[in-house]
């Protein structure tokens, strides 16, 4: 049988037959899209696997309702066991913004050392003018206007608008990646 479709065969008769197939509701909510009543003698219908169909047959009349369901959840397959590393709550976001699983051990270590995995961390005492912020404690140097970067290095790459944006974990991880691509781990002393 084709896995994309489920075959429903409803046969009329004196028996009441209820067939429920493809119930893939993952969100717990469903909406009835269409309901129709028709006379059946023998019907074969292909139904996409992402819908639920209920067919009830009584005598020679049937009612068919098609219910929309949420698509199946995306399954992330992790290449490493993130539980062995610090800051596992940021792994999926890091991967989604472009970090690789090979880079994760070092990135995880730096996030733990710099912020204890706290995106709101802000070291105001850092010697740079604006302090260091976010998961990897990016120095204000990277987002401050200067002779080389009249709008700021990270701003010139459309990563953020102001240094305070580094408290957003996604922005912080994107900025860290851009800096890593430019300077590898040197800004973090590695």
Z-matrix of the N, CA and C atoms (Angstrom, degrees):
N
C 1 1.450
C 2 1.519 1 108.71
N 3 1.311 2 116.90 1 138.15
C 4 1.452 3 123.03 2 177.03
C 5 1.526 4 108.44 3 -63.27
N 6 1.336 5 117.64 4 125.80
C 7 1.460 6 121.14 5 -176.78
C 8 1.520 7 112.55 6 -69.93
N 9 1.333 8 117.96 7 -18.10
C 10 1.448 9 119.58 8 -179.26
C 11 1.513 10 112.18 9 -80.04
N 12 1.311 11 117.60 10 -14.79
C 13 1.455 12 120.60 11 -178.23
C 14 1.521 13 109.95 12 -131.75
N 15 1.290 14 115.23 13 149.83
C 16 1.447 15 120.82 14 173.34
C 17 1.521 16 106.20 15 -114.59
N 18 1.291 17 116.83 16 137.15
C 19 1.447 18 121.59 17 -176.91
C 20 1.523 19 109.68 18 -93.97
N 21 1.316 20 115.79 19 126.66
C 22 1.463 21 121.24 20 178.74
C 23 1.516 22 106.86 21 -114.54
N 24 1.301 23 116.11 22 127.94
C 25 1.449 24 119.60 23 176.75
C 26 1.520 25 107.31 24 -124.81
N 27 1.304 26 116.05 25 115.18
C 28 1.459 27 120.56 26 179.56
C 29 1.519 28 107.74 27 -111.98
N 30 1.289 29 116.92 28 128.33
C 31 1.450 30 121.51 29 -178.09
C 32 1.519 31 108.33 30 -116.24
N 33 1.345 32 116.42 31 132.57
C 34 1.460 33 119.16 32 -179.34
C 35 1.525 34 109.91 33 -73.43
N 36 1.286 35 115.80 34 159.36
C 37 1.448 36 120.98 35 179.16
C 38 1.504 37 109.34 36 163.02
N 39 1.324 38 115.44 37 -174.11
C 40 1.451 39 120.15 38 -177.29
C 41 1.530 40 111.63 39 -75.48
N 42 1.323 41 116.65 40 -22.35
C 43 1.459 42 119.70 41 -178.36
C 44 1.527 43 110.65 42 -79.28
N 45 1.305 44 114.70 43 146.41
C 46 1.462 45 119.46 44 173.27
C 47 1.518 46 106.86 45 -90.10
N 48 1.307 47 115.93 46 122.68
C 49 1.453 48 121.42 47 -177.14
C 50 1.527 49 108.05 48 -117.69
N 51 1.290 50 116.07 49 128.57
C 52 1.466 51 119.67 50 175.75
C 53 1.515 52 108.02 51 -123.02
N 54 1.289 53 116.01 52 121.65
C 55 1.456 54 120.99 53 179.49
C 56 1.524 55 107.79 54 -120.34
N 57 1.288 56 116.33 55 123.78
C 58 1.460 57 120.79 56 177.63
C 59 1.519 58 106.39 57 -116.99
N 60 1.327 59 115.58 58 123.67
C 61 1.456 60 118.99 59 -179.07
C 62 1.519 61 110.79 60 -129.50
N 63 1.275 62 115.19 61 163.09
C 64 1.459 63 123.71 62 171.84
C 65 1.508 64 114.43 63 50.69
N 66 1.289 65 117.97 64 44.68
C 67 1.458 66 119.00 65 178.60
C 68 1.518 67 107.37 66 -82.10
N 69 1.313 68 115.08 67 97.62
C 70 1.456 69 121.34 68 -176.34
C 71 1.518 70 111.37 69 -111.93
N 72 1.315 71 117.46 70 22.19
C 73 1.459 72 119.75 71 -176.88
C 74 1.518 73 109.35 72 -64.66
N 75 1.300 74 116.13 73 112.68
C 76 1.454 75 120.24 74 179.17
C 77 1.506 76 111.71 75 -102.08
N 78 1.316 77 117.23 76 -18.30
C 79 1.457 78 118.66 77 -176.99
C 80 1.508 79 112.46 78 -95.36
N 81 1.325 80 117.71 79 -8.72
C 82 1.445 81 120.95 80 179.58
C 83 1.513 82 113.07 81 81.81
N 84 1.317 83 118.31 82 -0.76
C 85 1.456 84 119.56 83 178.30
C 86 1.515 85 108.81 84 -124.15
N 87 1.299 86 116.89 85 143.23
C 88 1.455 87 121.51 86 179.78
C 89 1.517 88 108.51 87 -140.77
N 90 1.302 89 115.66 88 155.80
C 91 1.456 90 120.96 89 -179.05
C 92 1.520 91 107.30 90 -130.85
N 93 1.333 92 116.99 91 132.88
C 94 1.458 93 119.58 92 178.76
C 95 1.517 94 107.92 93 -77.54
N 96 1.337 95 114.93 94 121.73
C 97 1.445 96 119.49 95 -179.36
C 98 1.530 97 112.04 96 -90.16
N 99 1.333 98 115.55 97 -41.83
C 100 1.462 99 116.38 98 178.19
C 101 1.508 100 109.16 99 -152.16
N 102 1.303 101 114.63 100 149.69
C 103 1.448 102 120.40 101 178.24
C 104 1.516 103 106.25 102 -138.33
N 105 1.305 104 116.80 103 129.51
C 106 1.451 105 118.73 104 -179.31
C 107 1.519 106 109.61 105 -138.69
N 108 1.310 107 115.34 106 151.40
C 109 1.450 108 120.66 107 178.79
C 110 1.518 109 106.22 108 -117.27
N 111 1.306 110 117.09 109 131.60
C 112 1.455 111 120.04 110 -178.70
C 113 1.523 112 110.27 111 -148.94
N 114 1.285 113 115.32 112 162.45
C 115 1.450 114 121.26 113 178.12
C 116 1.514 115 108.48 114 -91.11
N 117 1.332 116 115.82 115 133.26
C 118 1.449 117 121.32 116 -178.61
C 119 1.514 118 110.58 117 -114.98
N 120 1.278 119 116.33 118 140.71
C 121 1.450 120 120.06 119 165.84
C 122 1.523 121 105.69 120 -111.67
N 123 1.315 122 117.00 121 -50.02
C 124 1.448 123 123.33 122 171.11
C 125 1.519 124 106.01 123 -160.90
N 126 1.310 125 117.97 124 125.01
C 127 1.450 126 121.19 125 -175.24
C 128 1.517 127 109.68 126 -132.60
N 129 1.319 128 116.33 127 138.01
C 130 1.445 129 122.02 128 172.74
C 131 1.515 130 106.65 129 -122.62
N 132 1.356 131 116.88 130 128.38
C 133 1.452 132 121.17 131 -176.21
C 134 1.513 133 109.44 132 -131.74
N 135 1.335 134 117.73 133 138.95
C 136 1.452 135 120.76 134 172.24
C 137 1.523 136 107.02 135 -99.05
N 138 1.331 137 115.34 136 130.92
C 139 1.454 138 121.44 137 -177.32
C 140 1.521 139 108.08 138 -121.98
N 141 1.351 140 118.66 139 129.92
C 142 1.472 141 119.49 140 177.72
C 143 1.521 142 110.00 141 -58.67
N 144 1.328 143 116.62 142 145.19
C 145 1.460 144 121.93 143 -176.33
C 146 1.521 145 113.27 144 -65.54
N 147 1.324 146 119.04 145 -14.28
C 148 1.461 147 120.30 146 -178.82
C 149 1.520 148 112.39 147 -90.98
N 150 1.343 149 118.15 148 13.53
C 151 1.452 150 120.71 149 176.27
C 152 1.514 151 108.84 150 -126.40
N 153 1.321 152 116.20 151 165.16
C 154 1.452 153 121.48 152 174.88
C 155 1.512 154 106.57 153 -115.80
N 156 1.300 155 117.09 154 136.94
C 157 1.453 156 120.35 155 179.92
C 158 1.510 157 108.63 156 -128.66
N 159 1.314 158 115.97 157 135.45
C 160 1.451 159 121.93 158 176.44
C 161 1.516 160 106.21 159 -118.47
N 162 1.326 161 116.76 160 125.87
C 163 1.460 162 120.88 161 178.60
C 164 1.515 163 106.97 162 -121.08
N 165 1.323 164 117.13 163 122.12
C 166 1.452 165 121.58 164 176.10
C 167 1.518 166 107.41 165 -116.91
N 168 1.321 167 115.81 166 130.05
C 169 1.454 168 119.62 167 179.93
C 170 1.515 169 108.55 168 -120.95
N 171 1.309 170 116.27 169 125.18
C 172 1.458 171 122.24 170 174.92
C 173 1.515 172 106.10 171 -131.72
N 174 1.281 173 115.76 172 120.23
C 175 1.457 174 120.50 173 -178.75
C 176 1.514 175 108.66 174 57.43
N 177 1.346 176 118.63 175 -114.97
C 178 1.455 177 119.52 176 -178.18
C 179 1.525 178 112.05 177 -116.88
N 180 1.320 179 117.93 178 15.38
C 181 1.464 180 120.82 179 -179.49
C 182 1.516 181 108.60 180 -119.69
N 183 1.322 182 116.85 181 140.60
C 184 1.462 183 119.58 182 176.83
C 185 1.522 184 108.73 183 -134.04
N 186 1.311 185 114.50 184 155.80
C 187 1.455 186 121.12 185 174.60
C 188 1.517 187 106.45 186 -122.40
N 189 1.323 188 116.48 187 129.46
C 190 1.459 189 121.40 188 178.89
C 191 1.513 190 108.42 189 -118.16
N 192 1.304 191 116.92 190 128.83
C 193 1.460 192 121.94 191 175.66
C 194 1.515 193 107.85 192 -122.42
N 195 1.307 194 116.92 193 130.55
C 196 1.452 195 120.89 194 175.76
C 197 1.516 196 107.13 195 -106.43
N 198 1.305 197 115.99 196 128.06
C 199 1.454 198 121.94 197 -175.24
C 200 1.522 199 108.39 198 -116.13
N 201 1.334 200 116.51 199 128.76
C 202 1.460 201 120.31 200 177.31
C 203 1.524 202 108.84 201 -76.40
N 204 1.318 203 115.39 202 140.15
C 205 1.455 204 119.82 203 177.60
C 206 1.518 205 108.58 204 -126.67
N 207 1.291 206 116.17 205 161.62
C 208 1.460 207 120.72 206 178.04
C 209 1.523 208 108.65 207 -67.81
N 210 1.340 209 116.62 208 148.51
C 211 1.462 210 118.61 209 176.94
C 212 1.525 211 109.23 210 -65.09
N 213 1.323 212 116.52 211 154.93
C 214 1.461 213 118.40 212 179.02
C 215 1.526 214 110.12 213 -59.25
N 216 1.325 215 117.76 214 147.40
C 217 1.466 216 119.43 215 -178.32
C 218 1.518 217 111.28 216 -66.45
N 219 1.339 218 115.91 217 150.44
C 220 1.447 219 121.12 218 175.76
C 221 1.527 220 107.45 219 -75.23
N 222 1.296 221 115.37 220 131.49
C 223 1.457 222 119.90 221 -179.23
C 224 1.521 223 108.01 222 -101.88
N 225 1.326 224 115.50 223 119.55
C 226 1.453 225 120.35 224 177.63
C 227 1.519 226 108.50 225 -89.33
N 228 1.306 227 115.80 226 128.54
C 229 1.458 228 120.32 227 176.28
C 230 1.518 229 105.86 228 -104.54
N 231 1.308 230 116.23 229 115.06
C 232 1.452 231 120.92 230 -178.43
C 233 1.519 232 109.24 231 -88.02
N 234 1.320 233 114.75 232 136.77
C 235 1.454 234 120.48 233 -179.27
C 236 1.519 235 112.43 234 -80.71
N 237 1.343 236 116.70 235 -15.18
C 238 1.460 237 120.65 236 -179.37
C 239 1.522 238 109.31 237 -134.71
N 240 1.320 239 115.32 238 162.40
C 241 1.463 240 120.74 239 176.02
C 242 1.522 241 107.28 240 -86.37
N 243 1.329 242 117.02 241 100.37
C 244 1.466 243 120.65 242 -174.67
C 245 1.515 244 112.92 243 -70.16
N 246 1.318 245 117.78 244 -16.31
C 247 1.464 246 119.69 245 179.90
C 248 1.533 247 111.84 246 -66.73
N 249 1.314 248 117.79 247 -15.02
C 250 1.459 249 122.05 248 178.84
C 251 1.530 250 112.19 249 -80.46
N 252 1.321 251 116.41 250 -8.53
C 253 1.458 252 121.25 251 -173.40
C 254 1.521 253 111.38 252 -119.23
N 255 1.309 254 115.84 253 162.79
C 256 1.460 255 122.20 254 176.19
C 257 1.536 256 108.89 255 -75.50
N 258 1.312 257 115.96 256 157.78
C 259 1.472 258 123.70 257 174.35
C 260 1.535 259 114.45 258 59.51
N 261 1.341 260 119.68 259 39.65
C 262 1.463 261 120.10 260 -177.12
C 263 1.531 262 113.25 261 -60.62
N 264 1.339 263 117.36 262 -22.70
C 265 1.465 264 120.25 263 179.92
C 266 1.532 265 112.32 264 -64.40
N 267 1.323 266 118.52 265 -16.46
C 268 1.467 267 121.37 266 -178.90
C 269 1.528 268 112.79 267 -102.88
N 270 1.325 269 118.34 268 0.09
C 271 1.470 270 120.93 269 -176.87
C 272 1.529 271 111.89 270 -59.66
N 273 1.329 272 118.15 271 -54.04
C 274 1.466 273 120.80 272 -175.49
C 275 1.523 274 111.79 273 -60.76
N 276 1.326 275 116.84 274 -40.16
C 277 1.465 276 119.84 275 178.28
C 278 1.529 277 110.08 276 -65.99
N 279 1.321 278 116.87 277 -42.59
C 280 1.465 279 120.08 278 178.69
C 281 1.534 280 111.10 279 -58.74
N 282 1.308 281 116.83 280 -44.80
C 283 1.464 282 120.83 281 179.00
C 284 1.535 283 110.16 282 -64.14
N 285 1.335 284 116.62 283 -40.69
C 286 1.465 285 120.12 284 -177.49
C 287 1.526 286 113.16 285 -66.82
N 288 1.351 287 118.11 286 -24.90
C 289 1.468 288 119.56 287 179.15
C 290 1.520 289 112.61 288 -93.96
N 291 1.339 290 117.36 289 -1.82
C 292 1.459 291 119.08 290 172.86
C 293 1.522 292 117.36 291 124.76
N 294 1.319 293 118.29 292 -5.84
C 295 1.454 294 120.09 293 176.22
C 296 1.525 295 109.16 294 -71.44
N 297 1.318 296 116.80 295 150.49
C 298 1.469 297 119.73 296 177.59
C 299 1.531 298 109.34 297 -100.08
N 300 1.318 299 115.61 298 161.48
C 301 1.464 300 119.39 299 178.43
C 302 1.532 301 110.60 300 -65.63
N 303 1.331 302 118.23 301 -25.35
C 304 1.472 303 121.30 302 176.94
C 305 1.530 304 110.55 303 -68.03
N 306 1.334 305 117.06 304 -31.29
C 307 1.463 306 121.07 305 -179.67
C 308 1.526 307 112.08 306 -82.72
N 309 1.338 308 117.00 307 -16.87
C 310 1.458 309 121.13 308 -174.29
C 311 1.526 310 114.62 309 -55.65
N 312 1.335 311 120.97 310 -46.49
C 313 1.468 312 118.90 311 -177.70
C 314 1.538 313 112.77 312 -54.82
N 315 1.318 314 117.39 313 -45.40
C 316 1.474 315 120.33 314 -179.02
C 317 1.527 316 110.02 315 -71.38
N 318 1.330 317 118.42 316 -43.21
C 319 1.471 318 121.34 317 178.87
C 320 1.518 319 110.23 318 -60.17
N 321 1.312 320 116.89 319 -44.22
C 322 1.462 321 121.97 320 178.95
C 323 1.522 322 111.08 321 -59.58
N 324 1.302 323 116.35 322 -45.04
C 325 1.465 324 121.91 323 179.84
C 326 1.534 325 110.75 324 -61.77
N 327 1.321 326 116.23 325 -42.27
C 328 1.464 327 120.61 326 -179.60
C 329 1.530 328 110.91 327 -68.06
N 330 1.325 329 117.45 328 -42.65
C 331 1.469 330 119.67 329 177.90
C 332 1.526 331 110.51 330 -60.32
N 333 1.323 332 117.43 331 -41.24
C 334 1.462 333 120.79 332 -179.63
C 335 1.533 334 110.41 333 -66.52
N 336 1.314 335 116.01 334 -46.65
C 337 1.469 336 120.10 335 -178.36
C 338 1.532 337 111.79 336 -64.98
N 339 1.327 338 116.23 337 -41.20
C 340 1.464 339 120.63 338 -174.12
C 341 1.526 340 114.02 339 -80.25
N 342 1.344 341 118.10 340 -39.83
C 343 1.471 342 119.74 341 -171.78
C 344 1.521 343 114.59 342 -135.02
N 345 1.317 344 117.54 343 -0.62
C 346 1.476 345 121.65 344 -172.55
C 347 1.538 346 109.65 345 56.07
N 348 1.328 347 115.94 346 34.59
C 349 1.477 348 124.49 347 176.24
C 350 1.530 349 112.92 348 71.94
N 351 1.303 350 117.87 349 17.81
C 352 1.460 351 122.62 350 -177.29
C 353 1.531 352 110.29 351 -100.12
N 354 1.336 353 118.33 352 111.41
C 355 1.468 354 119.94 353 -178.99
C 356 1.532 355 113.21 354 -67.39
N 357 1.329 356 117.83 355 -15.63
C 358 1.472 357 120.70 356 179.88
C 359 1.532 358 112.71 357 -89.34
N 360 1.322 359 116.90 358 0.16
C 361 1.464 360 120.35 359 -179.05
C 362 1.532 361 110.44 360 -59.28
N 363 1.348 362 114.21 361 137.02
C 364 1.461 363 119.97 362 179.77
C 365 1.520 364 108.51 363 -147.20
N 366 1.300 365 116.10 364 113.17
C 367 1.456 366 121.76 365 178.54
C 368 1.521 367 107.72 366 -94.82
N 369 1.312 368 116.27 367 93.68
C 370 1.468 369 121.42 368 -178.36
C 371 1.524 370 110.84 369 -70.60
N 372 1.322 371 117.52 370 -21.23
C 373 1.467 372 121.53 371 -178.01
C 374 1.523 373 112.44 372 -82.14
N 375 1.311 374 117.97 373 -4.71
C 376 1.456 375 120.80 374 178.50
C 377 1.530 376 108.14 375 -56.01
N 378 1.320 377 118.27 376 140.85
C 379 1.469 378 120.30 377 -174.77
C 380 1.540 379 115.12 378 -65.10
N 381 1.301 380 118.29 379 -15.80
C 382 1.460 381 118.07 380 177.32
C 383 1.521 382 108.64 381 -73.61
N 384 1.289 383 117.00 382 159.18
C 385 1.468 384 122.60 383 -174.53
C 386 1.529 385 113.65 384 -55.39
N 387 1.327 386 117.30 385 -41.02
C 388 1.461 387 121.09 386 -173.71
C 389 1.524 388 114.22 387 -103.44
N 390 1.309 389 119.11 388 8.10
C 391 1.453 390 120.81 389 -178.64
C 392 1.518 391 110.98 390 74.23
N 393 1.323 392 115.48 391 -168.43
C 394 1.466 393 122.26 392 178.74
C 395 1.515 394 108.32 393 -122.55
N 396 1.319 395 116.78 394 142.93
C 397 1.462 396 120.14 395 -172.30
C 398 1.521 397 112.73 396 -137.72
N 399 1.329 398 114.01 397 156.55
C 400 1.455 399 122.09 398 169.34
C 401 1.514 400 115.03 399 83.42
N 402 1.313 401 114.87 400 -170.47
C 403 1.465 402 122.34 401 -174.70
C 404 1.520 403 113.43 402 -57.49
N 405 1.329 404 116.96 403 -38.33
C 406 1.467 405 120.03 404 -177.24
C 407 1.524 406 112.11 405 -110.84
N 408 1.335 407 117.09 406 13.19
C 409 1.464 408 123.10 407 177.55
C 410 1.531 409 111.61 408 50.70
N 411 1.313 410 115.00 409 60.82
C 412 1.460 411 121.21 410 178.30
C 413 1.528 412 108.89 411 -71.07
N 414 1.334 413 115.43 412 128.00
C 415 1.459 414 121.23 413 -179.82
C 416 1.519 415 111.13 414 -65.89
N 417 1.332 416 114.76 415 147.52
C 418 1.460 417 121.21 416 177.50
C 419 1.522 418 112.73 417 -57.54
N 420 1.324 419 116.93 418 -22.37
C 421 1.470 420 121.59 419 177.01
C 422 1.530 421 111.65 420 -49.43
N 423 1.333 422 116.66 421 -39.88
C 424 1.463 423 121.68 422 -174.20
C 425 1.535 424 113.10 423 -73.74
N 426 1.315 425 117.85 424 -18.01
C 427 1.470 426 119.08 425 -178.35
C 428 1.537 427 112.02 426 -124.69
N 429 1.317 428 116.28 427 15.15
C 430 1.459 429 120.95 428 179.08
C 431 1.523 430 109.55 429 -103.00
N 432 1.306 431 115.24 430 143.30
C 433 1.474 432 120.43 431 175.96
C 434 1.526 433 108.44 432 -64.97
N 435 1.346 434 115.22 433 140.78
C 436 1.463 435 120.59 434 176.07
C 437 1.524 436 108.98 435 -154.95
N 438 1.315 437 117.50 436 -179.66
C 439 1.464 438 121.07 437 -177.29
C 440 1.527 439 111.88 438 -59.69
N 441 1.322 440 115.87 439 -41.66
C 442 1.475 441 119.93 440 -178.37
C 443 1.521 442 112.92 441 -74.38
N 444 1.333 443 116.41 442 -30.83
C 445 1.465 444 121.67 443 -177.38
C 446 1.532 445 108.99 444 -132.97
N 447 1.334 446 116.92 445 90.00
C 448 1.461 447 120.60 446 -174.75
C 449 1.535 448 114.39 447 -59.34
N 450 1.318 449 117.43 448 -20.87
C 451 1.476 450 118.84 449 176.91
C 452 1.527 451 111.74 450 -113.59
N 453 1.314 452 117.67 451 -3.80
C 454 1.462 453 122.47 452 -177.72
C 455 1.518 454 110.10 453 107.97
N 456 1.336 455 117.01 454 143.70
C 457 1.459 456 121.73 455 -175.53
C 458 1.532 457 111.92 456 -62.44
N 459 1.321 458 117.54 457 -47.83
C 460 1.472 459 120.59 458 -179.41
C 461 1.535 460 111.34 459 -71.91
N 462 1.326 461 117.28 460 -33.71
C 463 1.461 462 120.39 461 177.34
C 464 1.536 463 110.07 462 -65.84
N 465 1.319 464 117.32 463 -38.81
C 466 1.467 465 121.41 464 179.76
C 467 1.527 466 111.45 465 -63.49
N 468 1.323 467 117.16 466 -21.16
C 469 1.468 468 122.03 467 178.64
C 470 1.526 469 111.75 468 -101.40
N 471 1.315 470 116.46 469 12.77
C 472 1.481 471 123.20 470 177.75
C 473 1.519 472 113.04 471 55.94
N 474 1.328 473 116.49 472 37.42
C 475 1.462 474 120.63 473 179.18
C 476 1.520 475 110.93 474 -94.27
N 477 1.328 476 116.27 475 -34.89
C 478 1.462 477 120.01 476 179.52
C 479 1.519 478 110.16 477 -153.00
N 480 1.331 479 115.23 478 170.94
C 481 1.464 480 121.08 479 177.88
C 482 1.535 481 110.81 480 -102.57
N 483 1.334 482 115.76 481 -43.72
C 484 1.465 483 121.89 482 -179.12
C 485 1.525 484 108.59 483 -137.11
N 486 1.320 485 116.94 484 161.53
C 487 1.469 486 121.59 485 -178.71
C 488 1.523 487 112.55 486 -56.40
N 489 1.324 488 117.57 487 -35.40
C 490 1.470 489 120.86 488 -178.83
C 491 1.529 490 112.16 489 -60.49
N 492 1.337 491 118.08 490 -20.78
C 493 1.470 492 120.93 491 177.67
C 494 1.528 493 111.63 492 -63.16
N 495 1.328 494 117.18 493 -17.60
C 496 1.466 495 120.72 494 179.57
C 497 1.520 496 112.68 495 -67.48
N 498 1.333 497 117.99 496 -10.98
C 499 1.464 498 120.66 497 175.96
C 500 1.531 499 111.46 498 -78.48
N 501 1.318 500 117.60 499 -11.69
C 502 1.464 501 122.25 500 173.80
C 503 1.536 502 106.19 501 -80.94
N 504 1.340 503 118.61 502 120.78
C 505 1.473 504 120.11 503 -175.57
C 506 1.531 505 113.76 504 -56.07
N 507 1.319 506 117.76 505 -39.39
C 508 1.471 507 119.42 506 179.77
C 509 1.520 508 110.67 507 -65.66
N 510 1.320 509 117.23 508 -45.33
C 511 1.467 510 121.22 509 178.49
C 512 1.531 511 109.43 510 -61.96
N 513 1.317 512 116.40 511 -43.97
C 514 1.464 513 120.85 512 -179.94
C 515 1.524 514 111.49 513 -59.32
N 516 1.322 515 116.83 514 -45.14
C 517 1.475 516 120.02 515 -179.54
C 518 1.526 517 111.92 516 -69.85
N 519 1.332 518 117.51 517 -36.18
C 520 1.478 519 120.17 518 175.31
C 521 1.531 520 110.43 519 -65.31
N 522 1.333 521 115.91 520 -44.65
C 523 1.463 522 120.02 521 179.90
C 524 1.527 523 110.43 522 -63.33
N 525 1.318 524 116.92 523 -42.45
C 526 1.463 525 121.31 524 179.07
C 527 1.525 526 110.14 525 -60.87
N 528 1.319 527 116.59 526 -41.94
C 529 1.467 528 120.45 527 178.73
C 530 1.526 529 110.99 528 -63.60
N 531 1.327 530 117.62 529 -44.39
C 532 1.469 531 120.79 530 179.55
C 533 1.526 532 110.58 531 -61.78
N 534 1.322 533 116.71 532 -42.26
C 535 1.468 534 120.65 533 178.44
C 536 1.524 535 109.91 534 -66.39
N 537 1.335 536 117.13 535 -41.91
C 538 1.468 537 120.75 536 178.08
C 539 1.533 538 110.83 537 -61.46
N 540 1.334 539 117.01 538 -41.09
C 541 1.466 540 120.15 539 178.69
C 542 1.526 541 111.15 540 -64.55
N 543 1.313 542 116.81 541 -29.21
C 544 1.464 543 122.13 542 179.72
C 545 1.529 544 112.21 543 -83.61
N 546 1.333 545 116.73 544 -41.32
C 547 1.470 546 120.73 545 -170.61
C 548 1.530 547 114.97 546 -130.32
N 549 1.327 548 116.93 547 9.43
C 550 1.465 549 121.73 548 -173.86
C 551 1.530 550 108.95 549 55.29
N 552 1.335 551 119.84 550 -140.28
C 553 1.466 552 122.06 551 -175.38
C 554 1.524 553 113.38 552 -91.78
N 555 1.321 554 118.18 553 3.48
C 556 1.468 555 121.60 554 -175.48
C 557 1.534 556 114.27 555 -55.31
N 558 1.339 557 120.28 556 -40.30
C 559 1.476 558 118.01 557 179.07
C 560 1.524 559 113.81 558 -61.26
N 561 1.327 560 117.40 559 -17.94
C 562 1.465 561 121.98 560 179.11
C 563 1.529 562 111.75 561 -105.69
N 564 1.342 563 115.41 562 13.90
C 565 1.467 564 119.59 563 175.23
C 566 1.514 565 115.27 564 78.40
N 567 1.319 566 117.47 565 24.18
C 568 1.485 567 120.21 566 179.30
C 569 1.513 568 110.97 567 -120.40
